[in-house]
Amino acid sequence: MELFSTLDRCFEKIRLEREKIHAEETLKDRNRELEQINSRLRLIVESAHLLPSCSELRQLGPLLLREFLKNMGAEGGSLYVCRDDALELVTARNENPIPETIPFPLKSRSPFSVAIETKEPVLVRDITEIPEIESSGGDNYRNSSFLILPLLDDKGVTLGLIALHNKAIPPFTPQDRELGAILASLSAEVLRELKATQALQESEERFRTLVSNIPGTVYRCHLDPDWTMEFISENIEEISGYPSSDFIQNRVRTYDSIIHPEDRSAVSEEVQERVRKKEAFLLEYRIQHADGSIRWVYEKGQPIFTRDGNVLWLDGAIFDISDQKKLIQDKERLFALSIDMLAIGTFDGHLKQVNPAWSRLGWTEEELTSKPWIDFVHPEDRERTLDAINDLKSGYPLFVFENRFQCKNGDYRWISWNSVPIKGEDLIFSVARDITDLKREEEARREMELQAQRAQKMESLGVLAGGIAHDFNNILSGILGYTNLALLDLEEDSMAYSNLLEVMNAANRASDLVQQILAFSRQNKKNRRAVQLDLILKEVLKLLRASIPSTIEIRQSIQKDVGYVLIDPTEAHQVVMNLCTNACHAMEESGGTLEVSLEKNTLHEQIPLFDNQILPAGEYAQLKVRDTGAGIPAEVQSRIFEPFFTTKDVGKGTGMGLSVVHGVITRIGGAITCESQPNEGTAFTVYMPLTAKEKRDVAPHDDVFITGRGRILLVDDETMIVKMGVRILERNGYEVVGVSDSQEALEKFKEDPEGFDLVVTDYTMPKMTGDRLARKIFEVRPETPIIMTTGLVQESAAKQAREIGIREVVMKPFRPSHFTRTVQNVIEMSRKGD
C-alpha cells in the first residue's frame, strides 16, 4: 500500500512538473505574442505619425499603402478612394495592371462591395474555400489569402479601401485584421482632414478666382470713419494705384483717405442713412489715384447685422466708371453742341429733354417741356404724327418722317425726324432737322424742272407755230399785195372797192394774228409802243367768253379814249388774260360774276403800295378785275406775287401768272394791288402810266407807189409771191426777173452779174436758203445789194443777215408802198456808193 502511495506521489510530482513546464512555455508564447503585438503597434504608431506630413492625396496615397504593406507583411496591394460614381485608384503595388476605376454599383458578392456595405474589414484566408465570391477586378494573387480594409470617416461614410494580398507568410490572420483596422481608422482620420483641407483650399481658390474675375473690387469693412478693411480684393490696385495690403486694418492708409474731399461727407451720410433703414446703398463718387488723377467709382453694398441688430460689417463691391463718366460727359457735350435738334421724349406725349439747337425755333427748353409736344405740330399733320408715334410704341424705329412744327412767332417750319424707341424705359430718342429751306429749294427745283419741261414743250410748239406763221405770211403777202393792186384799178365809190377794203381789213387782222403766233413762239422781239388798252381788253373778253363756263357772267365797263400806254402789246394782252383767267378759275366750280373795268384815273398825290413801294402822282389807265369767288386767305396775300406760289390745286396752276403780271406792270412804271375777303371774292387793280403819244391816222391801204428804175432779181419759193412781186415792181418802173428756185436764181445771176441792180430773196427756201444764196452771190460780186424777205425770222438770224452784207430785212406780209420804198432806198444808196 505504501508502495502505491509512493508511486502516486511520484506520478503527481511528474504531472505537476509537466504542467509547470507547459505553463511556462505558454507564458513564454504569450509574452512573445504580446511583444509581437506591441512591436506591430509601435510600427502602427510610427506610421500614424508619418501620415499627417502629407498635404496632398498624391503624397498620402503611396505613403499610406507602403505603411500598410509594411505593417501587414504583404507584398501587393492598392488604395482606392470613393468618388460619386466609382472607386478611383490612387496608388497600387501589383505585378499586373488593375482597373483605374471601378464603377458603381459594385458586384454584390465582391470583397470591395462587402467591405463597403458592412463597413468592416474583409479577411479571406483561402479564396478557394469560398467558390461564390466574385472578383473585384484584377488578378494579382500568388496565394489565396487577402485582406480588405475600409477607410471610414467619423460619420461612418466610406472614404476609400485598402486591398492587401500576396502576404509573405500566408495567410492573413485575425491579428492582421484587427491591427489593420486600427491603422485604417488612423489613416481615415488623416484622409478626412486632408480632404477637408483640400475642400477649403478649393473653396478659397474658387473665391479668389471669382473675385479676380469680377470687374471691380470686393470688400468687407467696418462701419467706422476710416472704413477699416477686413478684406479687399487685389483689384483695388487697378482702381486706386495702391496695393490691397495697404488698406487691410489701415496698415498704410485708410480707404477714407483716398475718397475725394468734396465727396467724403456725402458718401458717409448716404451709407449711414441706408444702414439706419437696413437697406442696400448705391454710391457714385470720386477717388484720388496714386498718380494724382481723379477716378469716378460706383459702389454697391449692404450692411450685415448680428442677431441683436448691431452692424457686424459692410460687404460690397467698387467699380471704376471713369470711362463711362467720360463717355456720358462727351455725349452731354455732343448733345449740347449738336447743330441738329436732339430730343428725348416719352410715350405719354411730352418732351423730357431738348438740346440748345431748339432755340432756333424761338422756344426755351422749359416752354417745350411744359406741354404736350403734339400741341406744337401743325393741325393738318397731327393725325399722321400720332400714327407714327404708335409705330414707335410698337418698337419700330422712325426714319425721315416729316411734319410741320410751330415756332414761337407763330410760323411753321418743316422738320425731318429720325426716332428710336427705348422700350424698357418708355422713351423716344429723336434727331430733328429743319428742312424748310431744303423743302423750298426742292419745290423750286421741281418747279424749275416742270418749267424746263414746259419750256421744251413751248419751244416745240413755237417751232410749229413759227412754221405755220411763215406759211400764213406768204399767203397773206399774196392777199394783201394783190388786193392793193386791185384797189389801184378801181373807183373808191364802187362796190368792188368797198368789198376789197373789207378783204384788206380781214387780211390785216389775220396779219395781227400771225404776229401773236410769232410772239407765242418767242421769235419776235418785244417792242413797246403806244397801245390803246380798250381794244386789247375787248379782244381778250371776246376770246374768254368762248372758253369759260356759262355759269360765269361777264360784266364790263370800258371807258373810251382812256389814252395810250407805252407797253408791248403782247405783254398787255398777257396781263389782261392772266388776271381774267385767274378770276374765272376762282369761280369755275360755283359760278359767279367777272367784273372788268377800264378808266382813266388821275392821282394828285402819291399812294403807298402793299410792298412798301410808292406809286407817284400822275395819269394812269386803271384796270380793275373783280371776281365773286372764295377769296384769298389773309395769311398768304403777301406771297401771291412770288414766283411759283399758288393757291390752286396740284396741276391747276404754275404759280407764275401773277408774278408775270407783277413783273410786266413794274417794268412799265405801274403798280398792282389786291383786295380780298373770305367768301367775298378778290379784286386786282392795275395802274399803268399813260403816255403823251397821240393816235396817228393810217391809210386803209397803200395807194402810193414810188416810181424807180433798175433791174431786179426776185427769188421766192412761192410762185404766187414771185408773180405779185414782179407786178408791184414792174408797176413802179423796174425790170424784174422772177425766179421760184434758188439754184436757178444763182445761175441767172452768174450769167450776168453786172446786169442786176438789186437781188430780193426769201429767207426760207428749199435746196438753198436765202443767206446761203447771198453768200454765193457775194462770192461772184461782193458789192451786190441784197434785200431779204421773211415771214419768220429770229433776231439772231436778222443780225447775222446784216453781218454778211444783206442791206435790209423786210417782214412778210409787207405793204407794197413799204416794199417799194425799201427797194428804191437800197438801189439809190448802192448807186451812191453807200
Stockholm file with secondary structure:
# STOCKHOLM 1.0

chainA/1-834         MELFSTLDRCFEKIRLEREKIHAEETLKDRNRELEQINSRLRLIVESAHLLPSCSELRQLGPLLLREFLKNMGAEGGSLYVCRDDALELVTARNENPIPETIPFPLKSRSPFSVAIETKEPVLVRDITEIPEIESSGGDNYRNSSFLILPLLDDKGVTLGLIALHNKAIPPFTPQDRELGAILASLSAEVLRELKATQALQESEERFRTLVSNIPGTVYRCHLDPDWTMEFISENIEEISGYPSSDFIQNRVRTYDSIIHPEDRSAVSEEVQERVRKKEAFLLEYRIQHADGSIRWVYEKGQPIFTRDGNVLWLDGAIFDISDQKKLIQDKERLFALSIDMLAIGTFDGHLKQVNPAWSRLGWTEEELTSKPWIDFVHPEDRERTLDAINDLKSGYPLFVFENRFQCKNGDYRWISWNSVPIKGEDLIFSVARDITDLKREEEARREMELQAQRAQKMESLGVLAGGIAHDFNNILSGILGYTNLALLDLEEDSMAYSNLLEVMNAANRASDLVQQILAFSRQNKKNRRAVQLDLILKEVLKLLRASIPSTIEIRQSIQKDVGYVLIDPTEAHQVVMNLCTNACHAMEESGGTLEVSLEKNTLHEQIPLFDNQILPAGEYAQLKVRDTGAGIPAEVQSRIFEPFFTTKDVGKGTGMGLSVVHGVITRIGGAITCESQPNEGTAFTVYMPLTAKEKRDVAPHDDVFITGRGRILLVDDETMIVKMGVRILERNGYEVVGVSDSQEALEKFKEDPEGFDLVVTDYTMPKMTGDRLARKIFEVRPETPIIMTTGLVQESAAKQAREIGIREVVMKPFRPSHFTRTVQNVIEMSRKGD
#=GR chainA/1-834 SS CHHHHHHHHHHHHHHHHHHHHHHHHHHHHHHHHHHHHHHHHHHHHHHHHHGGGCCSHHHHHHHHHHHHHHHHTEEEEEEEEECSSEEEEEEEECSSCCCSEEESSCCTTSHHHHHHHHCSCEEESCGGGCTTCCCCSCCCCSSSCEEEEEEECTTSCEEEEEEEEEESSSSCCHHHHHHHHHHHHHHHHHHHHHHHHHHHHHHHHHHHHHHHHSSSEEEEECSSTTCCEEEECTTHHHHHSSCGGGTBTTSSCCGGGGBCTTTHHHHHHHHHHHHHTTCCEEEEEEEECTTSCEEEEEEEEEEEECTTSCEEEEEEEEEECHHHHHHHHHHHHHHHHCSSEEEEEETTSCEEEECGGGGGGTCCHHHHHSSCGGGGBCGGGHHHHHHHHHHHHTTCCEEEEEEEEECTTSCEEEEEEEEEEEGGGTEEEEEEEECHHHHHHHHHHHHHHHHHHHHHHHHHHHHHHHHHHHHHHHHHHHHHHHHHHHHHTSCTTSHHHHHHHHHHHHHHHHHHHHHHHHHHTTCSCCCCEEEEHHHHHHHHHHHHHTTSCTTEEEEEEECTTCCEEEECHHHHHHHHHHHHHHHHHHHTTTCEEEEEEEEEEEESSCEECTTSCEECSEEEEEEEEEECSSCCCGGGGGGTTSTTCCCSCTTSCCSCHHHHHHHHHHHTTCEEEEEEETTTEEEEEEEEEEECCCCCCCCSSCCCCCCCCCEEEEECSCHHHHHHHHHHHHHTTCEEEEESCHHHHHHHHHHCGGGCSEEEEESSCSSSCHHHHHHHHHHHCTTCCEEEEESSCCHHHHHHHHHTTCCEEEESSCCHHHHHHHHHHHHHHHHTTC
#=GC SS_cons         CHHHHHHHHHHHHHHHHHHHHHHHHHHHHHHHHHHHHHHHHHHHHHHHHHGGGCCSHHHHHHHHHHHHHHHHTEEEEEEEEECSSEEEEEEEECSSCCCSEEESSCCTTSHHHHHHHHCSCEEESCGGGCTTCCCCSCCCCSSSCEEEEEEECTTSCEEEEEEEEEESSSSCCHHHHHHHHHHHHHHHHHHHHHHHHHHHHHHHHHHHHHHHHSSSEEEEECSSTTCCEEEECTTHHHHHSSCGGGTBTTSSCCGGGGBCTTTHHHHHHHHHHHHHTTCCEEEEEEEECTTSCEEEEEEEEEEEECTTSCEEEEEEEEEECHHHHHHHHHHHHHHHHCSSEEEEEETTSCEEEECGGGGGGTCCHHHHHSSCGGGGBCGGGHHHHHHHHHHHHTTCCEEEEEEEEECTTSCEEEEEEEEEEEGGGTEEEEEEEECHHHHHHHHHHHHHHHHHHHHHHHHHHHHHHHHHHHHHHHHHHHHHHHHHHHHHTSCTTSHHHHHHHHHHHHHHHHHHHHHHHHHHTTCSCCCCEEEEHHHHHHHHHHHHHTTSCTTEEEEEEECTTCCEEEECHHHHHHHHHHHHHHHHHHHTTTCEEEEEEEEEEEESSCEECTTSCEECSEEEEEEEEEECSSCCCGGGGGGTTSTTCCCSCTTSCCSCHHHHHHHHHHHTTCEEEEEEETTTEEEEEEEEEEECCCCCCCCSSCCCCCCCCCEEEEECSCHHHHHHHHHHHHHTTCEEEEESCHHHHHHHHHHCGGGCSEEEEESSCSSSCHHHHHHHHHHHCTTCCEEEEESSCCHHHHHHHHHTTCCEEEESSCCHHHHHHHHHHHHHHHHTTC
//
